[in-house]
Amino acid sequence: MSEPAFVSIPDHPFPVGTEHYRGPIPKLDVWDGDYARIRAAGMRIVRSHSYWNHMEPRPGRYELDDFDLMFDLGEKHGLYVWLDIMLGTHGACPEWLTREHPDMRVVNYLGQTVSSHASGAYPQGGVIHCYDHPAWREYGGGLLRHVINRYKDRPSLLIWGLWDGVNYSAAWSPQGGGYPCYCDYTLAKYKAWLRERYTLDELNERFLRRYRRWEDVEPPRSHNNVVEMLVYRRFHYENLADHLKWMVDTANAIDPHHEKRAHGAWFPRPWDEICAPYADSWGMSMPSNNLLTSDDPYKIAERAFAFDWSRSVGKNGRWWNEEIYAGMSPGGVVWNKQSDPQETTTLLWMTLAHGAAGAMFWQYRPEYLSFESPGYCLTALDGRDTPRLTSAEEAVSQIQGLREHLPLDCPPADVAVIYHPESQELFNYNEEGDRFVADVRGVYRTLWANGIPADVLSPNMDWSGYKLVIMPNAALMTAELQGRIEETLENSPETRFVAEGSFGMYSADGQSSYAPPEGFAERFGVRVADFSGVSEFDIRERRNQLSTAYGDLSITSECGYAILEPLGASKAVATLDGDTVAVQTEDARFTWLGLTTSAGFGDVGVPEVVLGLARDAGVTAPVEISGDRVVPVVRRSRLGGRLLFVFNVERSVARSRLRPREPAATAHDLLTQTDLPVIDGGIEVEIEPWGRAVIHLPDSA
């Protein structure tokens, strides 16, 4: 794997650091001692997350003495600086800017001007300024250029954070309603965008309208206007990408040598893939304080899903886990379950195993300026050690001990789980966005928890060579989705397809299809006869029995389903209360389940069906597990051979036998520095609760 062209930390192929400063907290008099402890813990990066109104309190007058100190202390203590410049999503622009340009304020979907507000993440003001107002690039560009010129030659500089949580103007405003901006500047830009792509007649055809003048064209202001909202949202996603590109281009013109970062969230969002290619790397924030300590520890697979999505969309596969929440979420005057140290370090190890460039904790000290205190932090209120900090210190030391094996190579999996952004849009409009995300993560989780790797892909990525492609709720049959399915059917004969739930129910323009799956009904030999659902009454009355080729199953939670009818040579392969709910083509290359594998099973892909479909496609886990349940992740080592990460996510000791599908003659435990006997192709391991093993399997001579 080639090394990145930008500045890196020598001898630290997987650096770990922590967010430390969100101006003006913590106070400057504790920094020197904090930096010494951070460095002693083996961490190498300190990050700021400070806001525009803190940096430029007067027009063109930048007050950055605190950031000067950050670089000075970084150089004193051997720490690198990750400096965020917050022009969008988080934190207010300077108050003088919206006072001098009142038309810069966001206008919500009801035509109301958004007013100042706050949250735990930005107690001194949230974003109320529209990015489409020319003053944003004028003054924001001034700050960007000044800060980059000021610090670009500092030896402790590592990364420019250019957009934390890429999102709409005032996306988190309580007055915004989750809609984008409707100010005059945005509407004019949208109108120009439309006119570049459509004549008025073409727009009428696309929108099912009878406009006779462009002056009459207005953006939709309700998600119920599905056809037009899909277009308006697409404009905003491309607009976000253009703004990010402007930031990156501006920074690169001054400093082409340091990495430019942006990030998303712990769940996929429809604009991630559009924006991510403009940054050098992508990433995500990650609430994480009560997963292993819950009754459902395998829910931690949802974080692995986010990791693999970030790796898929990151430029050249480069991504960071930008925010491992290091304490309870949130704090305030009452308190929640505190993060267990083992959970914090498990997430750090999972980040490494899923191919990240590095990881950051959020945050080091408690934030005293909002009700995020006393949450999220590695230290106690007075800055002294907690078990979380000492556990992180041990994990960082162990990871650094693996440096000769890093960076890891993550080879393609046999299974692809398809995330379709436009279909997520459709579900969001129907207030079913959580259902969409749960179904995509549900099937991934079952594969991950059973040691079967899966890549998270979109229709814009290459699907060829996969043995199994699973498409949960690919409801909106866009040209990209239809083209990718057809191309893969034609050029990748080994690939089997499984569609789950709502598949091709809508045509590309957002209209309900009369012959779903749109574009494929005749080819796959299936007709949608009707729709129904399993209710709580049905579950009580045992009218919830799903009969499949993999056994008879009881649906345990309410869910909807499509009643399907096989046509031609296709055949029924599952029934529910006498109705056909799954159809398969004669050659078995395509299977459509009219319900998802997780919606009726508590948001967990039901193992009998998911693993049965995998077996039918010739997919087997890279490591056979017997004994107690553990989760293996296999990667390629830079030294050659394989690294086998083995996670025990349960609260009891795991005694397991691991039998790699690819035989190994020798095995070496990298954490205990001991050789493990390989007997009949198997390796015996014992792993503490919430612990892990890292085993090197050299290539055979």
C-alpha positions as CSV (number, residue, x, y, z in Angstrom):
1,M,0.0,0.0,0.0
2,S,1.5,3.3,-1.1
3,E,2.1,6.0,1.6
4,P,0.0,9.2,1.3
5,A,1.7,12.2,-0.2
6,F,0.7,14.6,2.6
7,V,2.5,15.0,6.0
8,S,2.3,12.0,8.3
9,I,3.7,11.1,11.7
10,P,7.0,9.2,11.4
11,D,6.8,5.6,12.8
12,H,3.1,6.0,13.5
13,P,1.1,4.3,10.7
14,F,-2.0,4.4,12.9
15,P,-1.8,7.5,15.0
16,V,-4.3,8.1,17.8
17,G,-5.2,11.5,19.3
18,T,-7.9,13.5,21.1
19,E,-10.0,16.6,20.7
20,H,-8.8,19.0,23.4
21,Y,-10.0,22.6,22.6
22,R,-13.3,24.1,21.8
23,G,-12.6,27.8,22.4
24,P,-12.7,29.0,25.1
25,I,-12.7,25.7,27.0
26,P,-10.6,24.3,28.6
27,K,-8.8,27.2,30.1
28,L,-5.3,27.8,28.9
29,D,-3.6,27.3,32.3
30,V,-4.3,23.6,32.2
31,W,-2.9,23.0,28.7
32,D,0.7,22.3,29.5
33,G,-0.1,19.6,32.0
34,D,-2.8,18.1,29.7
35,Y,-0.4,17.9,26.7
36,A,2.2,16.2,28.8
37,R,-0.3,13.6,29.9
38,I,-1.7,13.1,26.4
39,R,1.9,12.5,25.1
40,A,2.7,10.1,28.0
41,A,-0.5,8.1,27.0
42,G,1.1,7.5,23.6
43,M,-1.3,9.7,21.7
44,R,0.3,12.0,19.1
45,I,-2.5,14.4,18.0
46,V,-4.5,17.2,19.7
47,R,-7.4,18.6,17.8
48,S,-9.3,21.9,18.1
49,H,-13.0,22.2,17.3
50,S,-13.5,26.0,17.6
51,Y,-15.8,28.3,16.0
52,W,-15.8,31.2,13.6
53,N,-17.2,33.8,16.0
54,H,-14.5,32.9,18.4
55,M,-11.7,33.4,15.9
56,E,-12.9,36.6,14.2
57,P,-14.8,38.8,16.7
58,R,-14.2,41.9,14.5
59,P,-14.1,42.1,10.7
60,G,-10.7,41.0,9.5
61,R,-9.3,41.0,13.0
62,Y,-8.3,37.5,13.9
63,E,-7.7,36.7,17.6
64,L,-5.7,33.5,17.5
65,D,-3.3,33.7,20.5
66,D,-4.9,30.5,21.9
67,F,-4.1,28.6,18.6
68,D,-0.6,30.0,18.6
69,L,-0.2,28.4,22.0
70,M,-1.7,25.1,20.7
71,F,1.1,24.9,18.2
72,D,3.8,26.0,20.6
73,L,2.8,23.4,23.2
74,G,2.4,20.7,20.5
75,E,6.0,21.3,19.5
76,K,7.1,21.3,23.1
77,H,5.5,17.9,23.9
78,G,5.9,16.1,20.5
79,L,2.3,16.4,19.6
80,Y,0.8,17.2,16.2
81,V,-2.1,19.6,15.7
82,W,-5.4,18.9,13.9
83,L,-6.9,22.3,13.3
84,D,-10.6,22.6,12.4
85,I,-11.8,25.8,10.7
86,M,-15.5,25.8,11.3
87,L,-17.3,27.7,8.5
88,G,-20.4,25.5,8.2
89,T,-22.7,23.1,10.1
90,H,-21.3,23.8,13.6
91,G,-21.1,27.1,15.4
92,A,-22.2,30.6,14.6
93,C,-20.5,32.9,12.1
94,P,-19.5,36.2,13.7
95,E,-22.4,38.2,15.0
96,W,-21.3,41.3,13.2
97,L,-21.5,39.4,9.9
98,T,-25.3,38.6,10.2
99,R,-25.8,42.1,11.6
100,E,-24.1,43.7,8.6
101,H,-25.8,41.3,6.2
102,P,-29.2,40.4,7.7
103,D,-30.2,38.7,4.4
104,M,-27.5,36.1,5.1
105,R,-29.7,34.5,7.7
106,V,-31.3,31.1,6.7
107,V,-35.0,31.2,5.7
108,N,-36.9,28.0,6.6
109,Y,-39.4,26.1,4.5
110,L,-42.2,28.3,6.0
111,G,-40.5,31.5,4.9
112,Q,-39.4,32.4,8.4
113,T,-36.0,33.8,9.1
114,V,-34.0,31.5,11.4
115,S,-32.9,33.2,14.7
116,S,-30.0,32.5,17.0
117,H,-30.0,29.3,19.0
118,A,-27.7,27.0,20.8
119,S,-27.1,23.3,21.7
120,G,-24.7,21.3,23.7
121,A,-22.4,21.1,20.7
122,Y,-22.4,24.9,20.2
123,P,-23.5,26.7,23.4
124,Q,-22.5,30.1,22.1
125,G,-24.5,30.0,18.9
126,G,-25.4,27.6,16.0
127,V,-25.2,28.2,12.3
128,I,-27.9,30.6,11.1
129,H,-26.0,31.9,8.0
130,C,-26.6,30.6,4.5
131,Y,-23.6,29.3,2.5
132,D,-25.1,30.7,-0.7
133,H,-24.8,34.3,0.4
134,P,-21.7,35.8,-1.2
135,A,-20.5,37.1,2.1
136,W,-20.0,33.5,3.3
137,R,-17.2,32.9,0.8
138,E,-15.9,36.4,1.1
139,Y,-15.4,36.5,4.8
140,G,-15.1,32.8,5.4
141,G,-12.5,32.6,2.7
142,G,-10.6,35.4,4.4
143,L,-10.5,33.4,7.7
144,L,-9.5,30.2,5.8
145,R,-6.7,31.9,4.0
146,H,-5.4,33.7,7.1
147,V,-5.4,30.7,9.3
148,I,-3.7,28.5,6.7
149,N,-1.1,31.0,5.9
150,R,-0.4,31.6,9.6
151,Y,0.2,27.9,10.5
152,K,1.0,26.1,7.3
153,D,4.8,26.0,8.1
154,R,4.5,25.0,11.7
155,P,6.3,21.6,12.2
156,S,3.5,20.4,14.5
157,L,0.7,20.8,11.9
158,L,-0.8,17.6,10.7
159,I,-4.3,18.0,9.3
160,W,-6.7,20.8,8.3
161,G,-10.3,19.9,9.3
162,L,-12.3,21.8,6.8
163,W,-15.9,20.7,7.4
164,D,-17.0,18.8,10.5
165,G,-20.3,17.0,9.8
166,V,-21.1,18.3,6.3
167,N,-24.7,19.4,6.3
168,Y,-27.1,22.1,5.4
169,S,-27.1,25.7,6.7
170,A,-28.9,25.6,10.1
171,A,-29.5,21.9,9.6
172,W,-29.8,21.4,13.4
173,S,-31.8,24.5,14.0
174,P,-35.1,23.8,15.9
175,Q,-36.7,26.2,13.5
176,G,-35.4,24.5,10.3
177,G,-37.6,21.5,10.4
178,G,-34.8,19.4,8.7
179,Y,-35.3,21.2,5.4
180,P,-32.6,23.1,3.5
181,C,-32.5,26.9,3.1
182,Y,-35.1,28.9,1.1
183,C,-33.5,32.3,1.1
184,D,-33.5,34.4,-2.0
185,Y,-29.8,33.5,-2.8
186,T,-30.5,29.8,-2.5
187,L,-33.7,30.0,-4.6
188,A,-31.9,32.0,-7.3
189,K,-29.1,29.4,-7.4
190,Y,-31.6,26.6,-7.6
191,K,-33.4,28.2,-10.4
192,A,-30.1,28.7,-12.3
193,W,-29.3,25.0,-11.6
194,L,-32.6,23.9,-13.1
195,R,-32.2,26.0,-16.2
196,E,-28.8,24.5,-16.9
197,R,-30.4,21.0,-16.9
198,Y,-33.9,21.4,-18.3
199,T,-35.9,23.4,-20.7
200,L,-39.3,24.5,-19.4
201,D,-41.0,21.7,-21.3
202,E,-38.5,19.1,-20.0
203,L,-39.1,20.4,-16.4
204,N,-42.8,20.1,-16.9
205,E,-42.4,16.5,-18.0
206,R,-40.1,15.8,-15.0
207,F,-42.3,17.5,-12.5
208,L,-45.7,16.6,-14.0
209,R,-46.5,20.4,-14.1
210,R,-47.9,22.9,-16.6
211,Y,-45.6,25.8,-16.0
212,R,-45.6,28.4,-18.8
213,R,-43.1,30.8,-17.3
214,W,-39.8,30.2,-15.4
215,E,-40.9,32.9,-12.9
216,D,-43.6,30.5,-11.7
217,V,-41.2,27.7,-10.8
218,E,-40.8,27.4,-7.0
219,P,-39.0,24.8,-4.9
220,P,-41.1,22.2,-3.0
221,R,-41.7,23.0,0.7
222,S,-43.0,19.6,1.8
223,H,-41.6,16.0,1.6
224,N,-45.0,15.0,0.4
225,N,-44.1,16.6,-2.9
226,V,-41.8,13.6,-3.6
227,V,-41.1,14.1,-7.3
228,E,-39.9,17.7,-6.9
229,M,-38.2,17.3,-3.5
230,L,-35.9,14.6,-5.0
231,V,-34.7,17.2,-7.4
232,Y,-34.4,20.0,-4.9
233,R,-32.4,17.8,-2.5
234,R,-30.1,16.7,-5.3
235,F,-29.4,20.4,-6.0
236,H,-28.5,20.9,-2.3
237,Y,-26.2,17.9,-2.2
238,E,-24.3,19.0,-5.3
239,N,-24.2,22.5,-3.7
240,L,-22.7,21.1,-0.5
241,A,-20.1,19.3,-2.6
242,D,-19.3,22.5,-4.5
243,H,-18.8,24.4,-1.2
244,L,-16.5,21.7,0.2
245,K,-14.6,21.7,-3.1
246,W,-14.1,25.5,-2.7
247,M,-12.7,25.0,0.8
248,V,-10.3,22.3,-0.3
249,D,-9.2,24.2,-3.4
250,T,-8.6,27.3,-1.3
251,A,-6.6,25.4,1.2
252,N,-4.6,23.5,-1.4
253,A,-3.7,26.7,-3.2
254,I,-1.9,27.9,-0.1
255,D,-0.8,24.5,1.5
256,P,-0.8,21.4,-0.8
257,H,1.2,19.4,1.7
258,H,-1.2,18.7,4.6
259,E,-4.3,16.5,4.6
260,K,-7.7,18.1,4.2
261,R,-10.5,16.4,6.2
262,A,-14.3,16.3,6.3
263,H,-16.6,13.9,7.9
264,G,-20.2,12.6,8.1
265,A,-22.0,10.7,10.8
266,W,-22.4,7.2,12.4
267,F,-25.1,6.4,9.8
268,P,-24.9,6.9,6.1
269,R,-26.4,10.1,4.6
270,P,-27.5,10.7,1.0
271,W,-24.9,13.3,0.3
272,D,-21.8,11.5,1.7
273,E,-20.8,9.9,-1.5
274,I,-21.3,13.2,-3.4
275,C,-19.1,15.2,-1.0
276,A,-16.4,12.7,0.1
277,P,-14.3,12.6,-3.1
278,Y,-13.3,16.3,-2.7
279,A,-11.5,15.8,0.6
280,D,-8.3,13.8,1.1
281,S,-10.1,11.5,3.6
282,W,-13.6,11.0,5.0
283,G,-14.7,9.9,8.4
284,M,-17.4,10.0,11.0
285,S,-18.4,10.8,14.6
286,M,-19.6,8.0,16.8
287,P,-21.8,7.9,19.9
288,S,-20.5,4.9,21.7
289,N,-21.0,4.7,25.4
290,N,-23.5,1.9,26.0
291,L,-23.2,-0.8,23.4
292,L,-21.3,-3.6,25.0
293,T,-22.9,-3.0,28.4
294,S,-26.4,-3.3,27.0
295,D,-28.4,-6.5,26.6
296,D,-27.5,-6.5,22.9
297,P,-23.7,-6.2,22.6
298,Y,-23.7,-7.2,18.9
299,K,-25.3,-3.8,18.2
300,I,-21.7,-2.7,18.1
301,A,-21.7,-4.1,14.5
302,E,-23.6,-0.9,13.6
303,R,-20.3,1.0,14.2
304,A,-18.4,-1.5,11.9
305,F,-21.0,-0.8,9.2
306,A,-20.2,3.0,9.5
307,F,-16.5,2.2,9.3
308,D,-16.9,0.2,6.1
309,W,-19.1,2.8,4.5
310,S,-16.5,5.5,5.4
311,R,-13.8,3.4,3.8
312,S,-15.9,2.9,0.6
313,V,-16.5,6.6,0.1
314,G,-13.2,8.0,1.3
315,K,-10.8,9.0,-1.4
316,N,-8.6,6.0,-2.1
317,G,-10.3,4.2,0.8
318,R,-8.8,6.7,3.3
319,W,-10.9,7.4,6.4
320,W,-10.6,8.4,10.1
321,N,-12.7,7.6,13.1
322,E,-12.8,11.2,14.0
323,E,-14.7,11.0,17.3
324,I,-14.8,8.0,19.6
325,Y,-17.0,9.4,22.3
326,A,-14.9,8.9,25.4
327,G,-17.6,9.1,28.1
328,M,-21.3,9.1,28.7
329,S,-23.5,10.9,26.1
330,P,-24.4,13.5,27.3
331,G,-23.8,14.7,30.8
332,G,-25.6,17.6,32.5
333,V,-27.3,17.7,35.8
334,V,-28.3,14.0,35.7
335,W,-26.1,11.2,34.5
336,N,-26.2,8.3,32.1
337,K,-24.4,5.0,32.0
338,Q,-20.7,5.8,31.8
339,S,-18.6,4.3,29.0
340,D,-16.9,1.1,30.1
341,P,-13.1,1.4,29.4
342,Q,-13.2,-1.9,27.5
343,E,-16.0,-0.5,25.2
344,T,-13.9,2.5,24.4
345,T,-10.8,0.5,23.5
346,T,-12.9,-2.1,21.6
347,L,-14.0,0.6,19.3
348,L,-10.5,1.8,18.9
349,W,-9.4,-1.7,17.9
350,M,-12.3,-2.1,15.6
351,T,-11.4,1.1,13.9
352,L,-7.9,-0.3,13.2
353,A,-9.3,-3.6,12.0
354,H,-11.6,-1.9,9.5
355,G,-8.8,-0.1,7.8
356,A,-8.8,3.5,9.3
357,A,-5.9,5.9,8.8
358,G,-6.1,6.7,12.5
359,A,-8.5,7.5,15.4
360,M,-9.4,10.4,17.7
361,F,-11.2,10.5,21.0
362,W,-13.9,13.0,21.7
363,Q,-12.8,14.6,24.1
364,Y,-9.9,14.8,26.6
365,R,-11.3,17.1,29.3
366,P,-14.9,17.7,30.1
367,E,-16.6,20.7,28.4
368,Y,-17.6,23.2,31.1
369,L,-19.5,25.5,28.8
370,S,-22.6,23.4,28.2
371,F,-24.5,20.3,29.3
372,E,-22.0,18.1,27.5
373,S,-20.1,18.4,30.7
374,P,-19.4,16.0,32.4
375,G,-19.9,13.7,29.5
376,Y,-17.7,12.6,26.6
377,C,-14.4,12.8,28.3
378,L,-11.3,10.7,29.0
379,T,-10.4,12.5,32.2
380,A,-12.2,13.4,35.4
381,L,-13.5,16.9,36.0
382,D,-10.2,18.0,37.5
383,G,-8.2,16.5,34.6
384,R,-6.9,13.5,36.5
385,D,-6.9,10.0,35.1
386,T,-10.0,7.8,34.8
387,P,-10.0,4.1,34.0
388,R,-10.9,5.1,30.4
389,L,-7.7,7.1,30.0
390,T,-5.5,4.3,31.4
391,S,-7.3,1.7,29.3
392,A,-6.8,3.9,26.2
393,E,-3.1,4.3,27.1
394,E,-2.7,0.5,27.2
395,A,-4.5,0.0,23.9
396,V,-2.5,2.8,22.1
397,S,0.7,1.1,23.3
398,Q,-0.4,-2.2,22.0
399,I,-1.4,-0.8,18.7
400,Q,1.9,1.0,18.3
401,G,3.5,-2.4,19.0
402,L,1.9,-3.7,15.7
403,R,3.4,-0.8,13.6
404,E,5.5,-3.1,11.5
405,H,2.3,-4.8,10.2
406,L,0.6,-1.5,9.4
407,P,-1.1,-0.1,7.4
408,L,-3.5,-3.0,6.9
409,D,-4.8,-4.1,3.5
410,C,-8.6,-4.7,3.5
411,P,-9.2,-7.1,0.5
412,P,-12.6,-7.1,-1.2
413,A,-15.2,-9.3,0.5
414,D,-17.4,-11.9,-1.1
415,V,-20.6,-10.1,-0.1
416,A,-21.7,-6.6,-0.9
417,V,-24.5,-4.9,1.1
418,I,-25.9,-2.1,-1.1
419,Y,-26.7,1.3,0.5
420,H,-28.8,3.3,-2.0
421,P,-28.8,7.1,-1.1
422,E,-31.8,8.0,-3.2
423,S,-33.9,5.2,-1.6
424,Q,-33.0,6.5,1.8
425,E,-34.3,9.9,0.6
426,L,-37.6,8.3,-0.3
427,F,-37.9,6.6,3.1
428,N,-36.9,9.9,4.9
429,Y,-39.8,11.7,3.1
430,N,-42.2,9.1,4.5
431,E,-40.7,9.4,8.0
432,E,-39.3,5.9,7.7
433,G,-35.6,6.9,7.5
434,D,-34.8,4.9,10.7
435,R,-36.4,1.9,9.1
436,F,-34.2,2.2,6.0
437,V,-31.0,2.5,8.0
438,A,-32.0,-0.3,10.4
439,D,-32.6,-2.7,7.5
440,V,-29.3,-2.0,5.8
441,R,-27.4,-2.3,9.1
442,G,-29.5,-5.4,10.1
443,V,-28.3,-7.7,7.3
444,Y,-24.7,-6.3,7.7
445,R,-24.8,-7.0,11.4
446,T,-25.7,-10.7,11.0
447,L,-22.9,-11.2,8.5
448,W,-20.3,-9.4,10.7
449,A,-21.3,-11.1,13.9
450,N,-20.9,-14.5,12.1
451,G,-17.5,-13.6,10.7
452,I,-18.5,-13.0,7.1
453,P,-17.0,-9.7,5.8
454,A,-19.3,-7.5,3.7
455,D,-18.4,-4.4,1.8
456,V,-20.8,-1.5,1.9
457,L,-21.3,-0.2,-1.6
458,S,-23.5,2.1,-3.6
459,P,-24.8,1.8,-7.2
460,N,-22.0,4.1,-8.3
461,M,-19.3,1.5,-7.3
462,D,-18.2,-1.7,-9.0
463,W,-20.2,-4.8,-8.0
464,S,-18.4,-7.3,-10.2
465,G,-16.7,-10.3,-8.6
466,Y,-19.0,-10.4,-5.6
467,K,-20.6,-13.8,-4.9
468,L,-23.6,-12.2,-3.2
469,V,-25.1,-8.7,-3.6
470,I,-27.8,-7.8,-1.0
471,M,-30.1,-4.8,-1.7
472,P,-32.2,-3.8,1.3
473,N,-35.0,-1.5,0.3
474,A,-33.6,-0.3,-3.0
475,A,-37.0,1.3,-3.6
476,L,-36.2,4.1,-6.1
477,M,-35.1,2.6,-9.4
478,T,-32.7,5.3,-10.5
479,A,-30.8,5.0,-13.7
480,E,-27.6,4.3,-11.8
481,L,-29.2,1.4,-9.8
482,Q,-30.8,-0.2,-12.8
483,G,-27.6,0.2,-14.9
484,R,-25.5,-1.4,-12.2
485,I,-27.8,-4.4,-11.8
486,E,-27.9,-4.9,-15.5
487,E,-24.1,-4.5,-15.9
488,T,-23.4,-7.0,-13.1
489,L,-25.9,-9.5,-14.4
490,E,-24.1,-9.3,-17.8
491,N,-20.5,-9.2,-16.8
492,S,-20.3,-11.0,-13.4
493,P,-22.0,-14.4,-13.9
494,E,-20.9,-15.6,-10.4
495,T,-22.9,-12.9,-8.7
496,R,-26.2,-13.7,-7.1
497,F,-28.7,-10.9,-6.1
498,V,-31.0,-10.7,-3.2
499,A,-33.5,-7.8,-3.0
500,E,-35.1,-7.2,0.4
501,G,-38.3,-5.3,1.2
502,S,-39.3,-2.4,-1.0
503,F,-37.5,-3.1,-4.3
504,G,-38.1,-1.0,-7.4
505,M,-41.4,0.2,-6.1
506,Y,-40.8,3.7,-7.5
507,S,-39.5,4.9,-10.8
508,A,-36.4,7.2,-11.1
509,D,-38.5,10.4,-10.9
510,G,-40.2,9.3,-7.7
511,Q,-43.5,8.2,-9.1
512,S,-45.0,4.9,-7.8
513,S,-44.3,2.2,-10.3
514,Y,-47.2,0.4,-12.0
515,A,-45.0,-2.7,-12.6
516,P,-42.5,-3.2,-9.8
517,P,-39.7,-4.0,-9.6
518,E,-39.5,-1.1,-12.1
519,G,-37.5,-2.2,-15.1
520,F,-37.1,-5.8,-14.0
521,A,-40.6,-7.3,-13.4
522,E,-40.6,-9.3,-16.7
523,R,-36.9,-10.1,-16.6
524,F,-37.1,-11.6,-13.0
525,G,-40.6,-13.1,-13.5
526,V,-42.4,-11.5,-10.6
527,R,-45.6,-9.5,-10.0
528,V,-46.6,-7.5,-6.9
529,A,-50.1,-8.7,-6.1
530,D,-50.7,-6.6,-3.0
531,F,-49.3,-5.4,0.3
532,S,-50.0,-6.2,3.9
533,G,-48.3,-6.4,7.3
534,V,-47.8,-8.4,10.5
535,S,-49.4,-6.6,13.5
536,E,-49.2,-7.2,17.2
537,F,-52.5,-9.0,16.9
538,D,-51.1,-11.3,14.3
539,I,-48.1,-12.1,16.5
540,R,-50.4,-12.9,19.4
541,E,-52.6,-15.1,17.2
542,R,-49.6,-16.8,15.7
543,R,-50.4,-15.6,12.2
544,N,-46.8,-14.7,12.0
545,Q,-45.2,-17.9,10.6
546,L,-42.8,-17.4,7.8
547,S,-42.0,-20.6,5.9
548,T,-38.7,-20.5,3.9
549,A,-36.3,-22.9,2.3
550,Y,-34.2,-22.3,5.5
551,G,-36.8,-23.4,7.9
552,D,-40.0,-22.1,9.5
553,L,-39.6,-18.8,11.5
554,S,-41.8,-16.8,13.8
555,I,-41.9,-13.0,13.0
556,T,-41.3,-11.3,16.4
557,S,-41.9,-7.6,15.6
558,E,-44.4,-5.7,13.5
559,C,-43.5,-5.3,9.8
560,G,-44.9,-4.8,6.4
561,Y,-44.5,-7.0,3.4
562,A,-45.2,-7.2,-0.4
563,I,-47.3,-10.1,-1.6
564,L,-45.5,-11.5,-4.7
565,E,-46.6,-13.7,-7.5
566,P,-44.1,-15.8,-9.5
567,L,-44.4,-15.6,-13.3
568,G,-43.0,-17.9,-15.9
569,A,-40.2,-20.1,-14.7
570,S,-39.8,-18.2,-11.4
571,K,-40.9,-20.0,-8.2
572,A,-42.2,-19.1,-4.8
573,V,-39.5,-19.6,-2.0
574,A,-41.2,-18.2,1.1
575,T,-44.8,-17.8,2.3
576,L,-46.4,-15.9,5.2
577,D,-50.0,-16.7,6.3
578,G,-50.6,-18.3,3.0
579,D,-49.2,-15.4,0.9
580,T,-46.1,-15.7,-1.3
581,V,-43.5,-13.3,0.1
582,A,-40.4,-14.4,-1.8
583,V,-39.7,-15.3,-5.4
584,Q,-36.6,-16.7,-7.0
585,T,-35.7,-17.0,-10.7
586,E,-35.1,-20.4,-12.3
587,D,-31.4,-19.9,-12.4
588,A,-31.4,-18.7,-8.7
589,R,-29.4,-15.6,-9.6
590,F,-32.1,-13.3,-8.3
591,T,-34.2,-13.6,-5.1
592,W,-36.7,-11.0,-3.9
593,L,-37.9,-11.2,-0.4
594,G,-41.1,-9.0,0.0
595,L,-40.0,-8.2,3.5
596,T,-36.6,-7.4,4.8
597,T,-34.6,-9.9,6.9
598,S,-34.6,-7.6,9.9
599,A,-37.9,-5.6,10.0
600,G,-39.8,-8.6,11.5
601,F,-36.9,-9.7,13.8
602,G,-36.1,-6.8,16.0
603,D,-33.9,-5.0,13.5
604,V,-31.5,-8.0,13.3
605,G,-31.1,-9.8,10.0
606,V,-32.6,-13.2,10.9
607,P,-29.6,-15.6,10.8
608,E,-31.4,-18.6,9.3
609,V,-32.2,-16.6,6.1
610,V,-29.1,-14.4,5.8
611,L,-26.7,-17.2,6.4
612,G,-28.7,-19.5,4.2
613,L,-28.6,-17.1,1.3
614,A,-24.9,-16.7,1.8
615,R,-24.3,-20.5,1.7
616,D,-26.4,-20.8,-1.4
617,A,-24.1,-18.2,-3.1
618,G,-21.0,-20.2,-2.0
619,V,-20.0,-17.7,0.7
620,T,-18.3,-19.1,3.8
621,A,-16.6,-17.3,6.7
622,P,-12.8,-16.9,6.4
623,V,-12.5,-18.4,9.8
624,E,-14.5,-21.3,11.2
625,I,-15.4,-20.8,14.9
626,S,-16.2,-23.6,17.4
627,G,-16.7,-23.2,21.1
628,D,-17.7,-19.8,22.4
629,R,-18.8,-17.1,20.0
630,V,-16.3,-14.5,18.9
631,V,-16.1,-12.2,15.9
632,P,-13.1,-12.6,13.6
633,V,-11.8,-9.9,11.1
634,V,-9.1,-10.9,8.7
635,R,-6.7,-8.4,7.1
636,R,-3.4,-8.5,5.2
637,S,-0.3,-7.5,7.0
638,R,2.4,-5.2,5.5
639,L,4.9,-7.9,6.5
640,G,3.0,-10.5,4.5
641,G,0.5,-13.1,5.8
642,R,-2.7,-12.3,7.6
643,L,-3.7,-10.5,10.8
644,L,-6.6,-12.1,12.5
645,F,-8.4,-9.8,14.9
646,V,-10.7,-11.7,17.2
647,F,-13.3,-9.8,19.3
648,N,-15.2,-11.1,22.3
649,V,-18.2,-8.7,22.7
650,E,-19.8,-10.7,25.4
651,R,-19.5,-10.4,29.2
652,S,-18.0,-13.8,29.8
653,V,-14.6,-15.4,28.9
654,A,-14.6,-16.9,25.4
655,R,-12.8,-20.1,24.9
656,S,-12.8,-20.7,21.1
657,R,-11.2,-22.7,18.4
658,L,-10.3,-20.8,15.2
659,R,-9.8,-22.7,11.9
660,P,-8.8,-20.3,9.1
661,R,-10.2,-21.3,5.7
662,E,-6.8,-20.5,4.3
663,P,-4.5,-22.9,6.2
664,A,-1.8,-21.6,8.5
665,A,1.3,-23.5,9.6
666,T,2.2,-21.1,12.4
667,A,0.4,-18.5,14.5
668,H,1.8,-15.7,16.7
669,D,-0.2,-13.8,19.3
670,L,0.9,-10.2,18.9
671,L,-0.5,-8.9,22.1
672,T,1.1,-11.5,24.4
673,Q,4.1,-12.1,22.1
674,T,3.6,-15.9,22.3
675,D,3.5,-18.6,19.6
676,L,0.2,-20.4,19.4
677,P,0.1,-24.1,18.4
678,V,-1.7,-24.9,15.2
679,I,-3.3,-28.4,15.6
680,D,-5.3,-29.9,12.8
681,G,-5.5,-26.5,11.2
682,G,-7.0,-24.9,14.3
683,I,-5.9,-22.4,17.0
684,E,-7.2,-22.3,20.5
685,V,-7.7,-18.9,22.1
686,E,-9.1,-17.6,25.4
687,I,-10.3,-14.0,25.4
688,E,-11.4,-12.0,28.4
689,P,-14.9,-10.4,28.4
690,W,-14.9,-7.5,25.9
691,G,-11.3,-8.3,25.0
692,R,-9.6,-9.2,21.8
693,A,-6.7,-11.1,20.3
694,V,-4.5,-10.2,17.4
695,I,-2.9,-13.1,15.7
696,H,-0.4,-13.0,12.9
697,L,-0.6,-15.9,10.4
698,P,2.5,-15.8,8.2
699,D,2.2,-17.0,4.6
700,S,3.3,-20.5,4.1
701,A,6.8,-21.0,2.6
